Amino acid sequence: MDGINIIYEDPYLLAIDKPEGIASVPAEYIPEGKTIQGMVRRWADLNGKDFKPYLLHRLDKNTSGVIMFGKYDKNRNQLESIFQQKDTKKTYLALVKGVPRFEESTIKIPLEARTAAKKVPAITHYKILKKFGPTSLLEVVIETGRKHQIRKHLAMIKNPLVLDPEYGDRMFNNNYQRKLKGKGKFFLRAWKIEFTHPITKEKIKIEVNTTI
């Protein structure tokens, strides 16, 4: 399917390993056919599926990893409730500048809401997994889903994502790319999602590989 992997499927859900560089949904100058939603819908159509997949959540264009789709509209409300469940856990991997002050910590800094000009609670937990010279690989778990939450929070503690064009350290990024001869990459990966299936009531864990 256009080089994209289906990593989980049941009668109600699909999960895809989204590549970096592909938008989740259409936007100005990005038609649906160029989005992950459009690609999955095209796959369903070409393979004669009797459902039209719809996104249950989004990932930023340059974020890769687990992204989930519902199959049938009749189950939409139940499936969308996955991301309101208290036991749903979303874990990411992030390559950041430097080494955070604490091996493991929680960031609680309010961020702007997606739909209103006000700040709302935002909670991000992180743990250092490995150190790579001037960078660190973090495991990141978010309790809330604010726009660019991980990128903003890590920048606020002076450990922005490596090569983040919006919240990163420009001088560090330029030097990093120079050392890697332009082959460095922004790395934020939706590593795994764990939740209780709202229809079958099973405990589900969907995970992708962790190669940087």
Secondary structure in CASP SS format (residue, H / E / C, confidence):
PFRMAT SS
TARGET T0000
AUTHOR 0000-0000-0000
METHOD secondary structure of the structure
MODEL  1
M C 1.00
D C 1.00
G C 1.00
I C 1.00
N E 1.00
I E 1.00
I E 1.00
Y E 1.00
E E 1.00
D C 1.00
P C 1.00
Y C 1.00
L E 1.00
L E 1.00
A E 1.00
I E 1.00
D E 1.00
K E 1.00
P C 1.00
E C 1.00
G C 1.00
I C 1.00
A C 1.00
S C 1.00
V C 1.00
P C 1.00
A E 1.00
E C 1.00
Y C 1.00
I E 1.00
P C 1.00
E H 1.00
G H 1.00
K H 1.00
T C 1.00
I H 1.00
Q H 1.00
G H 1.00
M H 1.00
V H 1.00
R H 1.00
R H 1.00
W H 1.00
A H 1.00
D H 1.00
L H 1.00
N C 1.00
G C 1.00
K C 1.00
D C 1.00
F C 1.00
K C 1.00
P C 1.00
Y E 1.00
L E 1.00
L C 1.00
H C 1.00
R C 1.00
L C 1.00
D C 1.00
K C 1.00
N C 1.00
T C 1.00
S E 1.00
G E 1.00
V E 1.00
I E 1.00
M E 1.00
F E 1.00
G E 1.00
K C 1.00
Y C 1.00
D H 1.00
K H 1.00
N H 1.00
R H 1.00
N H 1.00
Q H 1.00
L H 1.00
E H 1.00
S H 1.00
I H 1.00
F H 1.00
Q H 1.00
Q C 1.00
K C 1.00
D C 1.00
T C 1.00
K E 1.00
K E 1.00
T E 1.00
Y E 1.00
L E 1.00
A E 1.00
L E 1.00
V E 1.00
K E 1.00
G C 1.00
V C 1.00
P C 1.00
R C 1.00
F C 1.00
E C 1.00
E E 1.00
S E 1.00
T E 1.00
I E 1.00
K E 1.00
I C 1.00
P C 1.00
L E 1.00
E E 1.00
A C 1.00
R C 1.00
T C 1.00
A C 1.00
A C 1.00
K C 1.00
K E 1.00
V E 1.00
P C 1.00
A C 1.00
I E 1.00
T E 1.00
H E 1.00
Y E 1.00
K E 1.00
I E 1.00
L E 1.00
K E 1.00
K E 1.00
F E 1.00
G C 1.00
P C 1.00
T E 1.00
S E 1.00
L E 1.00
L E 1.00
E E 1.00
V E 1.00
V E 1.00
I E 1.00
E C 1.00
T C 1.00
G C 1.00
R C 1.00
K C 1.00
H C 1.00
Q H 1.00
I H 1.00
R H 1.00
K H 1.00
H H 1.00
L H 1.00
A H 1.00
M H 1.00
I C 1.00
K C 1.00
N C 1.00
P C 1.00
L E 1.00
V C 1.00
L C 1.00
D C 1.00
P C 1.00
E C 1.00
Y C 1.00
G C 1.00
D C 1.00
R H 1.00
M H 1.00
F H 1.00
N H 1.00
N H 1.00
N H 1.00
Y H 1.00
Q H 1.00
R H 1.00
K H 1.00
L C 1.00
K C 1.00
G C 1.00
K C 1.00
G C 1.00
K C 1.00
F C 1.00
F C 1.00
L E 1.00
R E 1.00
A E 1.00
W E 1.00
K E 1.00
I E 1.00
E E 1.00
F E 1.00
T E 1.00
H C 1.00
P C 1.00
I C 1.00
T C 1.00
K C 1.00
E C 1.00
K E 1.00
I E 1.00
K E 1.00
I E 1.00
E E 1.00
V C 1.00
N C 1.00
T C 1.00
T C 1.00
I C 1.00
END
